[in-house]
Amino acid sequence: MRGGIDLITGHSRGHEIYYDGTYWRYIDNNEIDDGARMCKRCGCKPTKEGYDACLGYIGNATSACCGHGVEDGYVVI
């Protein structure tokens, strides 16, 4: 809850984010989540292709996530 309003929240590379109706923003500083912030778990930035740096490219995967210290990682093939 922020300012008496229930928020849609989530995580981006382990950092808490919320949806302001237009953008996803970081809870800790209100900056827009542009996908470039370092992983809270390993401290690495995403690769230039947008992959989690600790996983890199995984052939035939449709999605993958290391979990960023918030949840278990996964790979979907």
N, C-alpha and C positions, 0 to 999 in steps of 0.2 A: 504494500500500500504506500503510495507516495502522495502527500498532500491531501489525504482523505479519499483518494481514488484507487480502486483496484487496478493493477497493471497486468498486462501480458508480459511474462518474463521468460527468460531462458538463459542459455550460456553460449558464449562464443570463445572458443579456445580456452575454456576454463574460467572466463570472466563473466560475472553476472551482467545481463543486459535486459533492457525493457523496450517495449514498443510504444512510441509516443503518438501513434496514429499515422505517421508518415515514415519514420525511420526507426531502426533499432539503435539504441544508445546504451553506452556503458553506465551502469548504476553508480560507479565510483566517481565519475567526472562529467557525466552527461554528454560526452563526445559521441558523435555518430560512429557506429561500428562499420568500418570500411574493410574489414577482413584482414587487416595488416598487423594487428597486435600480436605480440609474442604469446606462445602457449604458456599458460600459468604453471604447467607441470614441468616441462623440459626447458622452457626459456627460449625456444627457437621460434623464429618467424616462419610463416608458411613459405613454401617454395614459390618460385616465380609463376608456376602453373597453378598454385593455390592448394597444393597438397600439404598435409601435416608433415613438417620436416622430419620428425622422428619415424614416420612410416615411408615417406617418399612415394614413388609410383608403384602401384600394385597392379600388375597385368590382369585384365579381365574383370577387375572390380568395378561395380557400378557406384559404390560408395564405401568409404572407410573412415574411421575416426579412432584416435588413440585414447580418447576419453578425457584427456586434459586434466586428470586428477579429480574429475567430478563424477564420472561414471565409468563402467567397463568399456574398453575399446571394442571395436567390431570391424569386420570386413564383410561386404555383401558382394557375392559373385553371381 
